[in-house]
Amino acid sequence: MDRFPIGLEMDVSYPNFQVSLTLLSVTQLKFEIKEGPFARIEIVDIQVVPLGNSIFAVSWQEKDGTTVTNVRDYDRSLIYSYATPPSGQFLRMTGTFAVTRPADRAFDDRPQRNKALVIEAMTSLFQRHDASAVERLYAPNYIQHNPNIPQGREALQALVADVSQAVYYEPGLIVAEGDFVAIHGRIRGWADEPQVVIDLFRVEGGKLAEHWDVLQNEVPVMAALGGISMFDPEEGAHRTQPGTAWVAIHSCPSRDEADSGV
């Protein structure tokens, strides 16, 4: 409930009319219908039930006896509305909404959820070599921007099924904003030398929908030059700052460490 966007104002467009909503509190909202047979302004008492992942069920009864239940998806800017006016007619409507005033406090779970999704995908595919995870974690119309990998989810699934057991991925620094996630990591066994890679993903509908990457062979540190390593599995912990989108990743042990029981 602490993530219900109190103070938010939005314009909702249904197929036959528009309504402006203001979320006054967790117990009241104001609606304004400017035109048409439903035109009026009213403040109603509401009940709010959080359903998870920025989805809330909001219900109320209006002065004329109309009962309304909204299922609001704040990630996708959609409202599914179910209303019964005094006539007894049952209305089902789907509307889109545009925010005209942000909430008093900003809450957006997408970056955290999307970072967890990317970590799960990279470790499932390139640590555990689990090809079955592709269907669960990647969108059916998955777009691949690496020219050396064929397009589509099925092609990725085939690639993971055939990849050498020597391939092993280590996650490092990760950053997310909105529907995009970038992760810095190291992969062994993909090429003759270990490679440091930045993968960029776009998330849609809770699945990975698009991917870009840049790879570079890892170069040893030259101590005489005071160099810093290209990749450190603990780099996320070193760079995390309050108020930023960086997140520390608890790195998995390398294959050698895992095999030795470390």
Buried (B, 14 or more C-beta within 10 A) or exposed (E): EEBBBBEBBBBBEBEEBBBBBBBBEBEBBBBBBEEEEBEEEBEBEBEBEEEEEBBBBBBBBBEEEBEBBBBBBBBEBBBBBBBBBEEEEEEEBEBEBEEEEEBEEEEBEBBEBBBBBBBBBBBBBBBEBBBEBBEEBBBEEBBBEEEEEEEBBBBBBBBBEEBEEEBBBBBBBBBBEEBBBBBBBBBBBBEEEBBBBBBBBBBBEBBBBBBBBEBEEBEEEEEEEEEEEBBBBEBBBEBBEEEEBBBBBEBBEBBEEEEEEE
